[in-house]
Amino acid sequence: MIQLIMNTLFSFVFFISAGTILDTKFKFHKFDKKNYRIIFNLKNNESGHSFCIKHAAVENIKKIIRFEDGVQRDIYKVSKPVKEGDN
């Protein structure tokens, strides 16, 4: 039952946002349904890698949840993933 509610909520959010998020630098990023689900399921201070359709690149997304004035705000920090060989 809970899974059904979460799937319905995800479908509604994906329909409204069209897979688009706004990061902390006020840049838009667009994701397909599979990659947007990864972002949707992130917990506070977790990060994940998703493919951005708009920039045609894999990006690291960190989700930060803040409570301001009694309202929950989801903030996304987007960066290029660091390769293992880079220092």
C-alpha positions in Angstrom: 0.0 0.0 0.0 2.8 2.4 0.9 4.6 1.6 -2.3 1.5 2.4 -4.3 1.3 5.8 -2.6 5.0 6.5 -3.2 4.7 5.6 -6.9 1.6 7.8 -7.3 3.4 10.7 -5.5 6.5 10.2 -7.7 4.4 10.2 -10.9 2.6 13.3 -9.9 5.8 15.2 -9.0 7.5 14.0 -12.3 4.4 15.2 -14.3 4.4 18.6 -12.6 8.2 19.2 -12.8 8.8 17.4 -16.1 12.0 16.0 -14.6 13.6 19.4 -14.0 15.4 20.6 -10.9 17.0 23.9 -10.0 20.4 23.7 -8.3 22.0 26.1 -5.9 23.6 28.1 -8.7 20.2 28.7 -10.3 20.8 26.4 -13.3 18.2 24.1 -14.6 18.9 20.3 -15.0 16.6 17.9 -16.8 16.5 14.2 -16.2 14.5 11.3 -17.6 12.1 9.3 -15.4 14.7 6.7 -14.4 17.3 9.2 -13.3 14.8 11.5 -11.7 13.6 8.6 -9.5 17.2 8.3 -8.2 17.1 11.9 -7.2 13.5 11.7 -5.8 14.5 8.8 -3.5 17.6 10.5 -2.0 17.6 11.1 1.7 19.0 14.1 3.5 22.7 14.7 2.7 22.9 11.7 0.4 24.2 12.0 -3.2 23.8 10.1 -6.3 24.9 10.1 -10.0 22.4 10.9 -12.7 22.5 11.6 -16.4 21.4 15.2 -17.2 19.7 15.4 -20.6 20.1 19.1 -20.9 23.9 19.1 -20.4 24.5 15.6 -21.8 26.7 14.6 -18.9 26.6 12.5 -15.7 26.3 14.7 -12.7 26.6 14.3 -9.0 23.5 15.5 -7.1 23.5 16.0 -3.4 20.1 16.5 -1.7 19.9 18.8 1.3 16.6 19.1 3.2 16.1 22.3 5.2 13.2 23.4 7.4 12.7 27.2 7.2 9.6 28.9 8.6 7.9 25.6 9.2 8.3 24.6 5.5 10.5 21.8 4.2 12.8 22.9 1.3 14.7 20.5 -0.9 18.0 22.0 -2.0 20.1 20.3 -4.7 23.9 20.8 -5.1 24.9 19.6 -8.6 28.6 19.0 -9.5 30.6 17.0 -12.0 31.5 13.6 -10.6 35.2 13.2 -9.6 37.0 10.5 -11.6 39.2 8.1 -9.5 42.4 9.1 -11.4 41.9 12.9 -10.7 43.3 14.5 -7.5 
